[in-house]
Amino acid sequence: MNSRQPILIAALLMLISACSSSSERQEAPLAGAPIGGEFSLVDGDGNEVSNQSLQGQWRLMYFGYTFCPDVCPVDAARMGRAYGELEENEPELAERLTPIFVTVDPERDTPEVVKEFAAAFHPRMIGLTGSQQAIDDMVDTFRVYKAKGDVREDGFYLMDHSAQIYLFDAEGNPVNAYARDVSQADIAADIANWMQAGE
């Protein structure tokens, strides 16, 4: 072996390593999960919003209800702040992402109510509601848990529900989910990572 061979071999190995790492694409945590699909709800202005109408837009989604005394406002605020961070740091990516609050309590959450609730956490966040059947169908399609609590004499009740923020790509495929212990900064950074990887 001459003196140049070790250098050439090292260079070749580096080239192979670089090519393989660039061609390998990290798989999304929720890739292939049976979460999401077709749905048809209405926004705060009564316009139909569906998987089809959102095609081309990434979606950041949370399922909750506006009468929630503590969990939903905190989670919706975290989602709004995470979107705000993305908007500040990666404005072009933010333009391609829609933050969405979906009610699991259409009995009380009218279009006007979800519109006001969502807008309180970010002006671009949209609130979605619909008939009880439409919400039930979407909850099933998106594998969300919900259960209505006991109704008090005054008619008030709580809703038990899953509480995660979901990220879906521009075709509506599930990408990742963020539990309550994930910070807004980490959510924003993770969204940017997956959106850039999908370009």
N, C-alpha and C positions, 0 to 999 in steps of 0.2 A: 504494500500500500504506500503510494507516494504521499508527500506532505500536504498536498492539496485535497486529497480524498476525504479526510475527516471534515474539512470545512464544507466541501460540496455535499456530503451526506447530511451534515447538520442543517445546511440551508434547505435541502430537499425535505427533510423532516418538518422544518418550520413551515414550509409552503403547504405541505399536506395537511398539517395541523390547522393552519389558517383557513384552508379551503373547506375542511370538514366542519369546523366550528361555525363558519359563515353560512354553510348550506343547511346545517341542522337548525330547525326552528323549534323553540320551546313550546310544548303543548300547553294550552290554557288549562287551568285547574278544573273547569267545568266542561271541557270539550267532550262532546258526545253525550252529555247528561240529558235526560228527557225533561228538560225544563224550558218552557216557552213554547210559542207556536201562534196559531191564529187566534185573534180576539177582536172584538168590536165594542168599544166604549165611547163615551162622549166627554169632551173637555168642558171647561168652565163656561164656554160660550155656546155649548150645545152642538159643536162640530164633532163629527165622527172621527175617532182615532183608532187605527187598527195596525196590525203588523205590516200590512201593505202600505198604509199611508206613511209609516215611519221608515220604509226601506231607504237605505242610504245613510241613515242616521244611527250612530251608536246610541244606546239607551242606558241610563243609570236609573234603576227602578227600586221603589220601596213600597211595600204593601202595609197599610195601617188604616187609621181612622181619625177623623178630626176631633172627636170627643174624647180621645185618649188623654188621660190626665198627666202622664209623665213620659212614657217611652217614646211615643210617636213624635212629639215635638222635638225631643232631643235628637232622635235619629234623623228627622227631616232637616233639622238645623245642621247636623254634621254632613249630610249629603249636600246641602246647599253651600256650605263652606268649602267642601272638597271641590265642588264644581267651580266655585269662585277662585280657588287657588289654581285650578287648571286654566281657567279663563285668563288669569293674570300672567301665568308662566308660559302657557302654550295656547295662545288665543286661537290659532288656526285649528287646533285639535278641539277646543271647546265649541267651535262653530259646528262641528260634526257630531256633537254629543247632546242629547236631550235628557235633562233630569225629569223624572216622572214620579208623581205620588199617586198610587192607586188605592182607592178606598176598599175596605172589606166590609163596610157598613153603609150600603147604599140607601138604607131606610132613612137615615138622617143626613147623609152626605150628598146633598143635591149638587148640581153643577156649580151653582154660585158659591156654595160652601167650600167645595174642594178647590175652586179657583182662588178664593181669598186665602185659604190655608197654605196652598203651595206657593203663592206669590210672596207670602210673608217670609219665606226662607231663601228665595232667589227669584228675581223677576222672570227668568227663563224657565223656571220649574213649572210644569203643567200638572194639574190635578185631573184625574180621570174617575168617572163614576158610570153608572148605567143601571139597568134593571137588576133585580136580585138574581135572575137567571144568568144574565150576562156576567155578573161578578162571580157567581158560583162557577160558571164555566171557565172563566179566566183563572180563578184560584186553583181549579183542578189542573188546568193546562200548565200552570207555572209551579205546580207542586207546593203551594203555599198552605199553611195550616191556619184555620180560623175557627172560632167557636163563640157563639153568643152566650153571654153570662145571664144570670138570673135578672129578670126585670123587676125593678122596685115598684112600689105603689105609685110613685110619681112618674113612672114610665122610663126612668133612666136605667141604663145597663152598660156594662163593659163588654169589650170584645177581646178574647184571647186570640193571639195570632203570632206567627213567626215574625222575627224582627231582624232581617238581614237586608243589606243593600246589594242589589244584583247589577252586574255589568253584562250587557249584551252587545254583540257586534252589529255592524250595519245591516246584516241580514236577519237579525233577531236570534242568533245563536248564543247560548250562554257562554260566558268567558270566565267570570269570577264572582265570588260573593264575599262580602265584608261583614264580619261579625261586629258586635258592639264595642269590642276592645281595639278595633283598628282605627287609628287616628285619621283625621281629615287629610293631613299631609301625606300619610302613607297611601290613602285611597287615591288622592290626586296623582301621586307618583306612579302608582300601579296602573291607573287608567292610561296615563301617557305612555307607559311602557307597552301595553297591549295594543293601543291604537297605532303607535309607531311600528310595532312588529307586524301589524296587519296591512301596512301600506305596500 
